[in-house]
């Protein structure tokens, strides 16, 4: 009997000690990085194609409240861009021949909701899909290349912004807001490290990520320089002359103001759990 009791007692003691040690470790949160691609949807990509992905990188801190809910603060850098001539199947858009690139810097606050109980380091609760939603503010500044030279489009007023002929068209801001909404999965490699994958879509409040929104204002709104040469604004507000007949007639549709621009990121994540140790209270 003693030969049976002693091993059982030893197993029980080790189990109790391990459980006490686990209960004394508190998950304070996790800090991580993400890397992947970003894509734009808007007036130059009306078909919502995913054929011009560019680089995206982020950092974040996530605070868990229980095993199902977390709050996240994150910073994001994403490159966006598109070109009518190279990526559109629409005949008008190919003739329109507009293009842009932009660097986006974003700060976001999100809530994450796990589908399964998530316990880092656990063998049977180390994986969960989740949904996330929040709010963000971001900066952007679209630019294009002409003759190998880079021009920022916002100061040029390509749709009459700031022109006396169009007093209702004010220069747009380089800051905007978005509602990020997405899904992801995460997996705990051990009690310290988690990996995951996330797709996050942003619904923005701007239609000028691409510098395109309403109608052409006419070439006469961009008078030549004193030496007679054309200004960058004149050459970039209507680039149809590069591929054929000029289509930038005043009042003709240049973009569609009825829908705001959007962008998406798809990224792999790695995060490191931050823990604190609390001495367990002895029970008498």
C-alpha positions in Angstrom: 0.0 0.0 0.0 2.8 2.4 0.9 4.4 1.8 -2.6 1.1 3.0 -4.2 0.4 6.0 -1.9 3.9 7.6 -2.1 3.9 8.0 -5.9 0.4 9.3 -5.8 1.3 11.8 -3.1 4.3 12.9 -5.1 2.2 13.5 -8.3 -0.4 15.4 -6.3 2.3 17.6 -4.7 3.9 18.4 -8.0 0.5 19.2 -9.6 -0.5 21.5 -6.7 2.9 23.3 -6.9 2.6 23.8 -10.7 -1.0 25.0 -10.3 0.0 27.5 -7.6 2.8 28.8 -9.8 0.5 29.3 -12.8 -2.1 31.1 -10.6 0.7 33.4 -9.4 1.6 34.6 -12.9 -0.7 37.4 -14.2 -0.9 38.3 -17.9 -0.5 42.1 -18.1 -0.8 42.3 -21.9 1.3 41.8 -25.0 3.5 44.0 -27.2 4.0 43.1 -30.8 4.8 43.9 -34.4 3.0 43.2 -37.7 4.3 43.1 -41.3 2.5 42.5 -44.6 0.8 44.3 -47.4 -1.7 47.2 -47.9 -4.1 47.9 -50.7 -6.3 50.8 -51.7 -9.9 51.0 -53.0 -11.4 54.2 -54.4 -11.8 56.3 -57.5 -8.9 54.6 -59.3 -9.8 51.1 -58.2 -13.6 51.1 -58.6 -13.7 47.3 -59.2 -12.1 46.6 -55.8 -9.3 44.6 -57.3 -6.5 43.4 -55.1 -3.7 43.7 -57.7 -1.4 46.5 -56.4 -0.4 45.5 -52.8 2.3 47.6 -51.2 4.3 47.4 -47.9 2.7 47.7 -44.5 4.3 47.6 -41.0 2.9 48.1 -37.5 3.5 48.0 -33.7 0.9 47.4 -31.1 0.2 46.9 -27.4 -2.8 44.6 -26.4 -4.3 44.5 -22.9 -6.3 41.4 -22.1 -9.4 41.7 -19.9 -10.1 38.0 -19.2 -9.7 35.4 -21.8 -12.1 36.7 -24.5 -11.8 40.6 -24.6 -8.8 42.8 -25.2 -8.2 46.5 -26.0 -5.4 47.4 -28.4 -3.4 50.5 -29.2 -1.5 50.4 -32.4 0.6 52.5 -34.8 0.7 51.6 -38.5 2.6 52.6 -41.6 1.2 51.7 -45.0 2.1 52.5 -48.6 -0.8 52.9 -51.0 -0.9 53.5 -54.7 -2.7 52.8 -58.0 -2.6 53.8 -61.7 -5.4 53.9 -64.3 -3.2 53.0 -67.2 -1.7 49.8 -65.7 -4.4 48.3 -63.6 -7.9 49.3 -64.8 -10.0 47.3 -67.2 -12.4 50.3 -67.7 -11.9 52.2 -71.0 -12.7 55.6 -69.5 -10.3 55.1 -66.6 -7.5 54.0 -68.9 -8.0 57.2 -71.0 -8.2 59.3 -67.8 -4.7 58.0 -67.0 -4.4 59.3 -63.4 -2.1 57.8 -60.8 -1.1 58.3 -57.2 1.1 57.0 -54.3 0.8 57.9 -50.7 2.4 57.0 -47.3 -0.1 56.5 -44.5 0.7 56.9 -40.8 -2.1 55.7 -38.6 -2.8 55.6 -34.8 -5.7 53.3 -33.8 -7.6 52.1 -30.7 -9.4 48.8 -31.1 -11.4 46.2 -29.2 -10.6 42.5 -29.9 -13.1 39.8 -29.2 -11.9 36.1 -29.1 -14.2 33.3 -30.3 -12.4 30.8 -28.0 -10.9 31.1 -24.5 -7.3 32.1 -25.0 -4.7 31.2 -22.4 -1.0 31.7 -23.5 1.1 28.6 -22.7 -2.0 26.3 -22.4 -2.0 23.1 -24.4 -5.7 23.1 -25.2 -6.6 26.9 -25.2 -3.7 28.3 -27.2 -5.6 29.1 -30.4 -8.5 31.4 -31.2 -10.0 33.3 -34.2 -11.1 36.9 -33.3 -12.9 40.0 -34.6 -11.7 43.5 -34.1 -13.2 47.0 -34.5 -12.2 50.4 -33.5 -11.4 54.0 -34.5 -8.2 55.5 -36.0 -6.7 58.8 -37.2 -4.2 58.8 -40.0 -2.2 61.2 -42.2 -1.8 60.9 -46.0 -0.4 63.1 -48.7 -0.9 61.8 -52.3 1.8 62.3 -54.9 2.6 61.5 -58.5 5.6 61.4 -60.8 5.9 63.5 -63.9 9.0 63.3 -66.0 10.7 61.4 -63.2 10.0 64.1 -60.7 7.8 63.7 -57.6 5.0 66.2 -57.1 2.6 66.3 -54.1 -0.9 66.7 -55.5 -2.8 68.4 -52.6 -1.1 71.8 -53.0 -1.8 71.8 -56.8 -5.6 71.9 -56.3 -6.1 69.5 -59.2 -9.9 69.7 -58.8 -10.1 73.5 -58.3 -9.5 73.5 -54.5 -8.6 77.0 -53.4 -9.5 78.5 -56.8 -11.6 81.6 -57.0 -13.6 79.9 -59.7 -14.7 77.2 -57.3 -15.1 78.8 -53.9 -17.0 75.8 -52.6 -14.0 73.5 -53.1 -11.7 73.9 -50.2 -8.3 72.3 -49.9 -8.7 68.9 -48.3 -6.9 68.0 -45.1 -3.9 65.7 -44.9 -5.5 64.1 -41.8 -8.6 61.8 -41.8 -10.5 59.3 -39.6 -11.3 55.7 -40.2 -13.2 52.8 -38.7 -11.0 49.7 -38.8 -12.9 46.4 -38.9 -11.3 43.0 -39.4 -10.7 39.4 -38.5 -7.7 37.4 -37.4 -6.3 34.3 -35.8 -3.7 34.0 -33.1 -1.7 31.0 -31.7 0.4 30.8 -28.5 3.7 29.1 -29.2 4.4 29.1 -25.5 3.6 31.2 -22.4 5.8 34.1 -23.8 5.3 34.3 -27.6 2.2 34.5 -29.8 1.9 34.5 -33.6 -1.0 35.4 -35.8 -2.5 36.7 -39.0 -4.9 39.6 -39.4 -6.9 41.3 -42.2 -8.1 44.8 -41.3 -10.3 47.0 -43.5 -10.5 50.8 -43.0 -13.7 52.7 -43.9 -12.4 56.3 -44.1 -14.1 59.7 -44.1 -12.1 61.1 -47.0 -12.5 60.8 -50.7 -9.0 62.2 -51.4 -6.6 59.3 -50.6 -6.0 59.3 -54.4 -6.6 63.1 -55.0 -9.6 62.2 -57.1 -13.2 62.9 -56.2 -15.5 65.2 -58.3 -15.2 66.8 -61.8 -12.6 68.4 -64.0 -12.4 72.1 -63.7 -10.9 72.9 -67.1 -7.3 73.6 -68.2 -7.9 77.4 -68.1 -7.9 77.2 -64.3 -4.2 76.4 -64.5 -2.6 79.3 -66.4 1.0 78.9 -67.7 4.1 80.2 -66.1 5.5 83.6 -67.2 7.8 81.9 -69.6 4.9 80.1 -71.2 5.6 76.7 -69.9 2.8 74.6 -68.3 2.5 74.3 -64.6 2.7 70.9 -62.8 -1.0 71.5 -61.8 -2.0 71.8 -65.4 -0.1 68.6 -66.4 -1.3 66.5 -63.5 -5.0 67.5 -63.3 -5.6 65.8 -66.6 -3.1 63.3 -68.0 -5.2 61.9 -70.8 -2.9 63.8 -73.3 -0.3 61.1 -72.5 -2.4 58.3 -74.0 -4.6 60.0 -76.6 -7.4 62.5 -76.9 -7.8 65.0 -74.1 -10.9 64.2 -72.0 -10.5 66.8 -69.1 -13.4 69.1 -70.1 -14.7 71.3 -67.4 -17.7 69.7 -65.6 -16.9 66.2 -66.9 -16.7 63.5 -64.2 -13.2 62.9 -62.9 -14.1 60.8 -59.8 -17.1 59.7 -57.8 -17.8 61.8 -54.7 -20.6 59.6 -53.5 -18.3 57.0 -51.9 -15.3 57.5 -49.6 -12.0 55.9 -50.2 -10.9 52.8 -48.3 -7.8 50.7 -47.7 -7.0 47.3 -46.2 -4.0 45.6 -44.6 -3.2 41.9 -44.4 -0.4 41.2 -41.9 1.4 38.5 -40.0 1.9 39.3 -36.3 4.3 38.3 -33.5 3.8 39.4 -29.9 5.5 38.9 -26.6 3.4 38.4 -23.4 4.1 40.8 -20.5 3.6 39.0 -17.2 3.9 39.8 -13.5 4.5 37.4 -10.6 2.5 37.4 -7.5 3.5 35.3 -4.5 0.6 32.9 -3.8 -1.0 33.3 -0.4 -0.4 30.3 1.8 -3.6 28.5 2.9 -3.6 27.1 6.4 
